[in-house]
Structures are given as C-alpha cells and as structure tokens.
Amino acid sequence: MIMRRGQQLLLPASPFFIAASIMGAIALNMLQNIGLWGRAAWVPDFLALVLVFWSIHQPQRVGIGMAFVFGLLIDVHQGAMLGQHALAYTVLSFLAIAIHRRLLWFRAPSQAFQVLPLFAAAHAIELCVRMMAGGAFPGWPLLLAPVLESALWPAISVLLLLPQRRAPNPDAHRPL
C-alpha cells in the first residue's frame, strides 16, 4: 500500500494489546450495563467499536469468529436472546473486513462517516431480532447509539494506535 506523505510507519500490533483492548471494551460494556444508565438504548457499544477497529486494522487476527464468540458472551451477560449480539457483531465484522482496504486510505474523522452505516446496520439487526422475538420497541433514542459510536471513532482510533506509533529504538539517525 502506498503511504500518504507525512503518514507515520506503524509498528506491528501486539496480540496482547489487542486482547487487552477487547477485554477492556467488554469490561466497559458490562460496567455501563450495571451502572447508572442500565441498558439504555442510546448508550454506545464499546465492544462493537473495538471489534470494528481491529477488524479493519488487523483482519487476520480479529475476524468474524471472534466477533461471534464475543457476541455470545454479551448475549449471556445481558440476558438477551442467544445470538442477537452474535449475529450483529458477525455482520459488523464482515462489513468492516469488506471495506477495510478502502477505509484505511482516509483519516479518522472521514472514517467516522463511513463506519456510521456499519453501526446503524448492527443496531438494526439487534432491533429486528429483538422485535421478532416479541420484545418491546426501545424507543427513538436507539437512533442516537450509532451516531455516538461513529463520533467516538476518531478518539478510539488514536487511542488504539498509540502503542504502534512509538519508535522501537529512536535516535538522531533513524527518525522512524
């Protein structure tokens, strides 16, 4: 891939950092479900954000299978219909892998507009499965969740790429 002028060469992502970021996102999802908001419809899904990020940046390490397993874990935690989040995360990961080459050409704020339909599709799948199972409509604040997730995309991108931006052995003769 041809790099843009001024773009920094990134180090390889550590598998331990990838696992730690996913586990941190799961913990954050579980804490916000227990916390003040409960399972409010407008609350962003941090696990979906992190899974999409790693599916775009490391598709060979984080893919559809991991998204399915973590979706089942969230289903069990929330007491939702088994497979509801698993299906949504699987489709989300598939779509992220499908557009990952094109998406990496853009900067993070431009990427946020392009991942918005992915997050909207994931929430629509969750809503359809919930409604087909006889659940109640959560209300129109549900439309706010994908917007918040795409608004958080630039911050998540910067945060998760920080360990890859450091120089392995910096000195005056090797500025990379």
N, C-alpha and C positions, 0 to 999 in steps of 0.2 A: 504494500500500500504506500503510495506517495504521500509524504507528510507535508502539511502546510508550513509555510515559512514562519519561524518562531515557535512552532509546536515542540514541546519537550519530549524526548525519547523516554518512554516509561520502562521501569524495571518489571520483571515478571511478578505476577500476583502470587503471594504466598498462600498455599492451601489452608494454612492455619488461620490467616487473616480472613479468608473467605468464609471459613466455618464459623469463626468468632463473630463476624458481622451478621451472618444468618441467625446464629443463636441469640445475638443481641436484639435482632429485629423480632424474633419470636418472643423473647422476654418482654420487649416493649409492647407488643400486641397483647400479651397476656396481662401485663400490668395495667394497660389502659382499659381492658375489659373489666378488670376488678375495680379500677379506680373510680374517679368522680363521674365520668360520662357513661360508664357501663358499656353496653353495646349500641351506642347511638349510631344512627345511620350515616351521619355526616363525618364521622371520625376516619381519618386516613388509615389505610392498611400498610403498616411499615414493612411487613414481611413481603407483601406484593412489590413494594418499591425496591427492596433489596434483591429479590429474586429477578426482577426485570433488569436491574442494573448488572448483576452478574451474568445473566443470560445474554446480555448484549456484549459485555466486555470479556467474558470467559465462557463462551458457549460449549467448549469441550469439557469443562469442569462442572458447570451448573446448567442443568438442562431440564427436560420435560419430566424425567423420572424423579429428580429431586423435588421439583415443584409438586408433583403428585403426592409424594410422601409427606411433605410439609403441609400440604392442603389437608390431608387426612388427620394430621396432628392438630391443626387448628379446628377442624370439624369436631374432633373428640373434646378438645378443650372448651369450645363454645357450646357444646351440646347441640350442634346444628345437624341437619340431615347429613348422614355419612356420604361424602362425595361431593357435597355442594362447593366447598372451597377447593377441593382437589380438582374438580373439573375446571373451575375458574382459573386456578393457578396454572393448570396444564395448558389451557388455551392461551393464557397470558404469556407463558414461557415460549410456546410455539410461535406466537406472533412476534415476540421480541427477537427470537433467533432468526425469524424470517426477514426482519428489517435491520438486523444488527450491522451489516456492512454499510448500508446507506446511512444509517443513523450516526455512525462514528465520524462521518465527514463534517458534521455540524458541531457547533459549540453547545454547551449545556443549556443555555436559555432557549436556543432554537430546538434542541432535542425535546424540551419540555412540551412544546406544542405538538410534537409528533408522537409522544407517548401518551398524550391525553386520550386518543381514541382507544388505545390498548386498555387503559384503566377503566374507561367507560364500558368497554365490552366485557371486562371481567365482572364489574358490578352488575351489568345487565344479566349476565349468566347466573350470578348468585341470586338475583331477584327472581328470575324465571324459575329456577329450581325451587326456591322457597315458595313461590306462589303456586306452582304445580303440586307441591306437597300439602297445600292447604294453609300456608302461613298468611299472616296479615301483611298488607302493604305498609312499609315502614314510613312512608310519607315522602314529600318532595325534598326534604333535606338530604336525601340519598344522592341527589344530583351534585351536591357540594363535595362529596368524597373524592371523585376522580379529579376535580379541579384542584383540590388541596394536594392531592398526591402529585399531580404534574407541577404544581407550584413548589413543592419540596424537592423536585428532581434536581435542580442545579445545586442545592445545598448537599444533597446525598451524593451527587457526582463528585463534588470537590472533596467531601469528607472521605469517601471510599477510595479515591485515587491518591490521597496524600501519601500513604506508605510507598507507593510506586514512583513518586516524583523525587524522592531523595537520591542523592548521588551515592554510589556504593563506596568509593574512595575518592572524595573530592580533593583536588589540588589545583595549582595555578595552570598546569599544562593540559588538564583534562576538564573542560568546563561542563561536560555532560554528566 
